[in-house]
Amino acid sequence: MRLAPALLAGALMALAAGSASASVLVLGEGLAPACSKAAFRGKSDKASVETCTRALDEALATRDRAGTLVNRGVMLMRGKAYGPAARDFEDAIRLSPELGEAFVNRGVLRMADRDYAGALAEIDRGIQLGVDEPAKAYYNRALAQEGLGDAKAAWLDYRKAQTLDPDWDAPAKQLVRFRVENP
């Protein structure tokens, strides 16, 4: 069995379709849960980012502070503020090095720089640590695999993402680009 991306030129087209940000669920009181909700809803507007910034001024447990940094970083990344997003992911990892979402998102940033090998290593680390939305991690790993030219690994990861979240249409949209060929 051989897999080949059909019609489109691999990772560049897949990346154009967009990566999936991995947000962190933060519960409790104060502004951190509002920041979390905004990140999960796909927000990146100035007011949502400011909510996260104000939440970081509150007294938060270490994991909630790290999660809020990841969530703000996700919003900044969506807004293409890559430098500040990278700083938030780095700070989150320093605070909570077991937070897989920080590594997955740092991998997404590496893909933006076309460092697919670095992205793959970061995303693998995030998956190994565990994430709340593994389908997004596998989807991003598929994008990195395509960037490295490994169509079979990309196809397998898109399939895994689809299996983990069958209601999410992004993996299915990528899978239609592939065709399975018998040798």
N, C-alpha and C positions, 0 to 999 in steps of 0.2 A: 504494500500500500504506500502510495506517495501522496503527499498533500501539497497543493500549490494554491497560493492566493489567486483567485480568478479575477481577471481584468484590471485590478487595481495594483498599484505599486507598493505593496507591503505597508510598512510602518508609517510612512508619511501620510497616507490616506487614513489609516487608523487613528493616528494622532490628531489629524484634522477633525475627526469625529469627536474627539475629546476624551480625556481621561476621567476617571471617577474619583472624587475626593472622599477620603475616609474621615468622617466626623466622629467625635467622641460624645457619648451620652453622659451628661452631667445632671444629677438630680439634686434636690434640696431647696434651700432658700437663697434669696439674693438674685443677682443678675447672671450668674454663671449658667443656670438652667435656660434662661432666655437666650443667651449666647449659643448654647447647644442647640436649641430648637431652630434658631436662625440658620445655623450651619447645616443641619439636617434638611432644612427646607430649600437649600440652595442659594441662600442670600449672600450678597457681597457688597451691599450698599453701605454708604458711609455710616449711617445710623446703627446698622447691625454690628459693624466693626467697632464702633464707639461703645456699644453695649458690652462687648467682650473686653475692651480696654478698661472700662469702669469696673467690670466684674473682677479683673485682676487686682484692683485696689482694695477689694474686700478680703476678709479673712477666709481663706479657703484651705481645705485639706490638700495635701501635696498632689494626690492624683487628680483632684478637681482643678487645681491650678494648672497642672500639665495638660489636662483635657481642654481647658479653656484656651490655653496657648495653641493647642492643635486646632481648635475650632476657629480661632481668630486667624491662624495661619492659612487654613482652608479658604476662608473668605478673602484674605489678601491674595492668595494664589489665584482664585477665580477672577479677581480684579487685576491680575497680571503684575501685582506688586511682589515680585519674586524674592527680592532681597529681604524685605521685612518678613515675608512668609518663612523663608529659610531660617531666619533668626528665631522665629517663634518655634519652629520644629526642633531646632538645636536646644533651645531653652527647655522645651518639654522633655526632650531626651535626657538632659542633665538632671532634671527634677525626678523623672520617672522612666528610667531606662527600660522598663518592661512594657511600655505603652506602644503596642504594635502599630497603631495608626500613625504615630509620628514618623516611624520608619517608612511606611507605605507612602505617605505624602512627601517625604524627603526623596523617595524614589521617583515620584511623579515630577518633582522639580528637576531631577537629573535627566529625565527624558526630555524636558524642555530644552536642555543643553545638548541633547543627542548623545548623552553618556548612558547608552543602553545597558552596558555591562554593570556600571555603577548602580543604575536604577534597579536592575534585576537583583543585585546583592541586597540592596535596601529593602525591596519588597519581599524577598525571601525571608529576611530577618523579621519583618513585620508579621508575615504569615506564621513563622515559627513561634513568635511570642503570643500570637492570637489577636484577633481583631473582632470588633462587634459586627462588621459587615464584610465577611470573607469574600463574597461575590465580587465586591469592588476591588479587593486586593488581587484576586485572580484575573480580573479583567485588566487591571493595570499591568500585571505580570505578562499577560498575553501581548499587550502593546510593546513592552520591553523585548519580549521574545521576537516579535516581528522586526523590531529595530535591529536586532542581532542577525536577522535573516533565517531564523529557525521557525519555519512555517508550521511544522508538525507540533512543536511545543506550544506555539501560539494557539493553534486550533484546539489542542487539549485543554489549555487554560480558559479559552472562551467557552468551551463545553462545560468545564467545571463551574465557571461563573454562572452559566445558564442553569445548571443543575441546582446550584445553591440558592438561586433566586429566579425561579421560572417566570415570575411576573415582571421582571425587569427586562425591557426590550433591547437594551444596548448590546449584550452579547449576541443575541440572535441577529441583529443588524450586521455585526462583524462576521458571523459565521456564514452568511450568504455569499461572502466574497471568496470562500474557499470551495474547492472541488477535490474530491477524493479520486485519485487515479490508480488503477491497477497496473503493476509493472508489466 
